[in-house]
Amino acid sequence: MAHIELDNPLPGIAGLMTYRPETAGPLAELAEVLLRGPSTLSRGERELIAAHVSELNSCTFCASSHAAFAAAQLPGDHEPSPKLSALLDVAAAVAESGRAVTAELVAKAGEAGATDLELHDTVLIAAAFCMMNRYVDGLGTWAPDDPAAYAAMAPRIVAEGYRALR
């Protein structure tokens, strides 16, 4: 049970967005731009970054949902490229602290082929998901135990995006 009365049965951030539509709009728009907007990183790769940060932050709802959204948009045998692995390391550093992103991590990502724009977006995705994770867990929202529940959410997000959550 959430720490506040949400007046809806929805899990995680969906319940919070329904509760407070005034903040849902900007949050949904941010997620839409970061995870689905134009980028040289695929939508699945960006979802993987969000899932990775959420897992590091122990946010069950966000880690599980974004892992399902990534899986729905990546090939079943997907192995992260050296570039994506380096970007995931940068994202992990952001989850620890912005100051944990070192010149060495940035150089390693660059050597693996990451552009400045991809580094920028990785840091922003990671920072935004640290905020979202704290929002979801800070208000004590609930998360389904069944992985199938997250897989069931994926088709709507893949087809309609995050603006549909507003």
Secondary structure as GFF3:
##gff-version 3
##sequence-region A 1 166
A	DSSP	alpha_helix	12	19	.	.	.	ID=ss1
A	DSSP	alpha_helix	21	36	.	.	.	ID=ss2
A	DSSP	alpha_helix	43	56	.	.	.	ID=ss3
A	DSSP	alpha_helix	60	73	.	.	.	ID=ss4
A	DSSP	alpha_helix	82	96	.	.	.	ID=ss5
A	DSSP	three_ten_helix	98	100	.	.	.	ID=ss6
A	DSSP	alpha_helix	103	111	.	.	.	ID=ss7
A	DSSP	alpha_helix	116	138	.	.	.	ID=ss8
A	DSSP	alpha_helix	147	160	.	.	.	ID=ss9
A	DSSP	three_ten_helix	162	165	.	.	.	ID=ss10
###
